[in-house]
Amino acid sequence: MSEIIWTESQVIEHWPKRNPASHKGDHGKVGIIAGSETMPGAAALCAAAAVQSGAGLTSINTVRSVIPVVAAYVPEATFYHRDDDLNEFLNDKDAVAAGPGIGRLSDDVIEDLIANFEGPLVIDADGLYRLNRHEGTIKKRTAPLIITPHTGEMARIIGEDVEYVNANRSEAAGNLATDYGIFVVLKGQNTIVADPDGALWINPTGNAGLAKGGSGDVLTGMILAFLGRYKAVQPAVSSAVYMHGYAADCLVKQGEAIESVTASKVIQSISASFSNLIN
């Protein structure tokens, strides 16, 4: 398997240019299935990251009690109640993300999405818990599927222990990507993006401040927004991973202590990091 560093110049090369005459529908209509009564922050962080990363329209599917909390944090979003018709929520979405904070009793939703959503689909967090049960459905899927496991989630999916994954990160990510025909974002130091053809794209940005709850929710929102704006999946995913780490690096360069980096601060850093790199 080939390993390629995804560099700053590649991020800039693939960055979509906005048409001054464009409208919100031109920049990605994205849907997020996230949050629960005990984890409302997952939906809020994911949605805020998507909005800050350029998504034109962001809709959140969550439980009713969470909606006021998330709406106060992300007033740009629209909302659907979790018990309403999923197909109605998915209608006209360019890309969808599912999993952050939904709890482990929502596996039927994940199965439905894998089988029926025909656009790019990002699965993260609780959505990954029983992923290997859906191997057959995943292999039948024709639209892009992107999963974003950390080391422990990766170990569960492939039936190995954490020590094996840590010692064989490239092999684990690459084999799963080619076997399932999906994109695998194996998080950690030098996050790996493995594509279905076996190429491995290595991310050079990020720091230990990202080793904190909520960081993965932010990354999922950024990947989702980039998928809504880009024509090709791999540059979208690799650039989102790069900018997630770059935003955290910018915080530290500006004097933020690594220990004090939070997911919310990374979201606040997205705008400046985009401007610093692209303009």
Stockholm file with secondary structure:
# STOCKHOLM 1.0

chainA/1-279         MSEIIWTESQVIEHWPKRNPASHKGDHGKVGIIAGSETMPGAAALCAAAAVQSGAGLTSINTVRSVIPVVAAYVPEATFYHRDDDLNEFLNDKDAVAAGPGIGRLSDDVIEDLIANFEGPLVIDADGLYRLNRHEGTIKKRTAPLIITPHTGEMARIIGEDVEYVNANRSEAAGNLATDYGIFVVLKGQNTIVADPDGALWINPTGNAGLAKGGSGDVLTGMILAFLGRYKAVQPAVSSAVYMHGYAADCLVKQGEAIESVTASKVIQSISASFSNLIN
#=GR chainA/1-279 SS CCEEECCHHHHHHHCCCCCTTCCGGGGCEEEEECCCTTCHHHHHHHHHHHHHTTCSEEEEEECGGGHHHHHHHCTTCEEEETTSCHHHHHTTCSEEEECTTCCTTCHHHHHHHHHHCCSCEEECGGGGTTGGGGHHHHHHCCSCEEECCCHHHHHHHHTCCHHHHHHCHHHHHHHHHHHHTSEEEECSTTCEEECTTSCEEECCCCCGGGCSTTHHHHHHHHHHHHHHHCSSHHHHHHHHHHHHHHHHHHHHHTTCCGGGCCHHHHHHHHHHHHHHHHC
#=GC SS_cons         CCEEECCHHHHHHHCCCCCTTCCGGGGCEEEEECCCTTCHHHHHHHHHHHHHTTCSEEEEEECGGGHHHHHHHCTTCEEEETTSCHHHHHTTCSEEEECTTCCTTCHHHHHHHHHHCCSCEEECGGGGTTGGGGHHHHHHCCSCEEECCCHHHHHHHHTCCHHHHHHCHHHHHHHHHHHHTSEEEECSTTCEEECTTSCEEECCCCCGGGCSTTHHHHHHHHHHHHHHHCSSHHHHHHHHHHHHHHHHHHHHHTTCCGGGCCHHHHHHHHHHHHHHHHC
//
